[in-house]
Amino acid sequence: MKIYNLLFFISLSLFLFSCGSDSEEADSGYSLEIAENKKEFQLGETIQAQVKGEKDSVVYYLGEQRLQKITGNGSLNYTFTNEKLGKWDFTAKIFRGGNKVEKKEEISLFNDTAPVAYTYEIINSYPHAKDAYTQGLEFYNGVLYESTGQYGNSSLRKVELQTGEVLQKIDIPSNYFAEGITILNDKIYQLTWKEGVGFIYDVDTFEKTGEFGYNQSKEGWGLTNDGNLVYKSDGTEKIWFLNAETLAEEGFLQTVTHRTISTKLNELEWVEGKIYANTYQKDGVAIINPQNGAIEGVIDFSGLREKLGNQEDLDPVNDVLNGIAYNKDTKQLYVTGKDWDTLFEVKIVKK
């Protein structure tokens, strides 16, 4: 009986080992080959790829975006046109006899044109509170709202544009560093930096009515919305799509030029179908296509800081450009910075 059991377990072990070996051998028998071993592409370019090994079909993906199905031993010839840009896994899902194997290579997809260069003209200047470490700035029904940061000094404010007077304000608990805001359907949504939570307020009373958590996004930086969808930056190259009802993250785009992937995008604003985003500690504001992440333009705001009355009192590293507000009713654009004493109405002009 003991000999029988021993033989049974030896046979079972050999069977399992054999099955495992077959699976690994089947996996290692495939290779994903990209023509010229190319890893960087632009919109309009064609990727040529093939899976080596016997198979029934292969389905190719860019990230989670399905590109094309190829049957038999054919190769992929696919021209990028409307895909989301950025760094993605280029995946081949290989099917044979009811089994599936995946092979991946990382590639980058860039825009096909360089960003258009813009500068600005100052139309008007208005007072801005020197204790406002601006993190978010937004008009809603013609009224200006602002979120300010720093531990122990974070707040939510309603501001009179012409005078800079704070009309309404609540202080945020000192263990939170407030970040960007956006307003949708009479609700104010406010991010915190590293605390992994956002706050929801009634737009009229500033009464806190709820909270929402982050999911995969790294931190809380900027917020905006297009009337249906909320967009969130987190300090990386990603801008996340949030469900307007639940604030759950439902995907992301990456911000990309014709040759680079951009990071540290901070305050966000929705302007006539595009996302405007300032780059933290830089004088540039990117104009982003919300469909694919292409940076289609860059506004150079250098020299604006020299127009401030309190420039000498500012920290050049931290008291930087941050704050973009667009009044969609008047088509006017405003910018300011952290602890700046001035808010500027500007006109954007091509260089």
Secondary structure, DSSP 8 states (H G I E B T S, - for coil): -HHHHHHHHHHHHHHHHHHHHHHHHHHHT-EEEEGGG--EEETT-EEEEEEES--SEEEEEETTEEEEEEETT--EEEE-SS---EEEEEEEEEEETTEEEEEEEEEEEE-SS--EEEEEEEEEEEE--TT--EEEEEEETTEEEEEE-STTT-EEEEE-TTT--EEEEEE--TT--EEEEEEETTEEEEEESSS-EEEEEETTT--EEEEEE-SS------EEE-SSEEEEE-SSSEEEEEETTT--EEEEEE-B-SS-B---EEEEEEETTEEEEEETTSSEEEEE-TTT-BEEEEEE-TTSGGG-SSGGGS-TTTS-EEEEEEETTTTEEEEEETT-SEEEEEEEEE-
